[in-house]
Amino acid sequence: MNISKITQIAVNALENIKGENIIVLDTSAQSSVFHTIIICSGNSARQVSALAHSVSEDFKANDIKIIGIEGKRSGEWVLVDSGDVVVHIMLPQVRAYYDLETLWNG
């Protein structure tokens, strides 16, 4: 499956659970490890976990291999890694602190 289709599946999964401030960044020029980063905020640890669950379930339903899921226990920052597309779901204060948008987008 191509990267744009995987990205769209992830964004739709996040929108279905009311993820906020969804940003898609093409990181192909900065990294050879992955092509796209999706960053999303959730209002609570429970919502962050639900967003990650939604993405992982939609990936599985579309036969998209998940390399790993990190941070699901704490719910402050969950990463869903499908190889070319990496989804970061964070509480707003964690997102502001790490500021991945600036790090990867300049």
C-alpha positions as CSV (number, residue, x, y, z in Angstrom):
1,M,0.0,0.0,0.0
2,N,1.4,3.4,-0.8
3,I,2.3,6.0,1.8
4,S,-0.5,8.5,1.0
5,K,-3.1,5.8,1.5
6,I,-1.6,4.7,4.8
7,T,-1.5,8.4,5.9
8,Q,-5.1,8.9,4.9
9,I,-6.2,5.8,6.9
10,A,-4.3,7.1,10.0
11,V,-5.8,10.6,9.7
12,N,-9.3,9.2,9.3
13,A,-8.8,7.0,12.4
14,L,-7.7,10.0,14.4
15,E,-10.6,12.2,13.1
16,N,-13.1,9.4,14.1
17,I,-12.0,9.7,17.7
18,K,-12.0,13.5,17.6
19,G,-8.2,13.9,17.6
20,E,-7.2,17.6,17.6
21,N,-4.6,19.6,15.6
22,I,-3.7,16.8,13.3
23,I,-0.6,17.7,11.3
24,V,1.0,15.6,8.5
25,L,4.7,16.2,7.8
26,D,6.7,14.8,4.9
27,T,10.1,13.9,6.5
28,S,11.6,12.1,3.5
29,A,14.2,14.8,3.1
30,Q,15.3,14.6,6.7
31,S,15.1,10.8,7.4
32,S,15.6,7.6,5.5
33,V,14.0,5.7,8.3
34,F,10.4,7.0,7.7
35,H,8.6,9.1,5.1
36,T,5.8,10.8,7.0
37,I,5.0,11.8,10.6
38,I,1.5,12.5,11.8
39,I,1.1,14.5,15.0
40,C,-2.2,14.6,16.9
41,S,-3.3,15.8,20.3
42,G,-5.8,14.2,22.7
43,N,-7.4,15.9,25.6
44,S,-6.8,13.2,28.2
45,A,-4.6,10.1,28.7
46,R,-7.7,8.0,28.0
47,Q,-8.4,9.8,24.6
48,V,-4.7,9.5,23.6
49,S,-4.9,5.7,24.2
50,A,-8.2,5.6,22.3
51,L,-6.7,7.4,19.4
52,A,-3.8,5.1,19.2
53,H,-6.1,2.1,19.4
54,S,-8.2,3.5,16.6
55,V,-5.1,3.9,14.4
56,S,-3.8,0.5,15.2
57,E,-7.1,-1.2,14.5
58,D,-7.6,0.6,11.2
59,F,-4.0,-0.4,10.2
60,K,-4.7,-4.0,11.1
61,A,-8.0,-3.9,9.2
62,N,-6.2,-2.7,6.1
63,D,-3.3,-5.2,6.4
64,I,-0.8,-2.4,7.3
65,K,2.1,-3.9,9.3
66,I,2.6,-2.2,12.7
67,I,6.3,-2.3,13.7
68,G,5.5,-1.1,17.2
69,I,3.4,0.8,19.6
70,E,5.1,2.7,22.4
71,G,3.7,4.7,25.4
72,K,0.3,3.2,25.5
73,R,0.5,2.5,29.3
74,S,1.0,6.1,30.3
75,G,-1.2,7.7,27.7
76,E,0.8,10.9,27.6
77,W,2.5,10.2,24.3
78,V,1.8,7.2,22.2
79,L,3.7,6.4,19.0
80,V,2.3,4.0,16.4
81,D,5.0,3.0,13.9
82,S,4.1,1.4,10.6
83,G,7.5,1.9,9.1
84,D,7.1,4.7,6.5
85,V,4.4,6.4,8.5
86,V,4.8,7.2,12.2
87,V,1.9,8.5,14.2
88,H,2.6,10.6,17.4
89,I,-0.4,11.1,19.7
90,M,0.2,13.4,22.7
91,L,-1.4,15.4,25.4
92,P,-1.2,19.1,24.5
93,Q,1.4,19.9,27.2
94,V,3.7,17.1,26.1
95,R,3.3,18.1,22.4
96,A,4.2,21.7,23.3
97,Y,7.2,20.6,25.3
98,Y,8.7,18.4,22.6
99,D,7.6,20.6,19.7
100,L,8.0,17.9,17.0
101,E,6.5,20.2,14.4
102,T,9.4,22.6,14.7
103,L,12.0,19.8,15.0
104,W,10.9,18.1,11.7
105,N,9.5,21.0,9.8
106,G,12.0,23.8,10.7
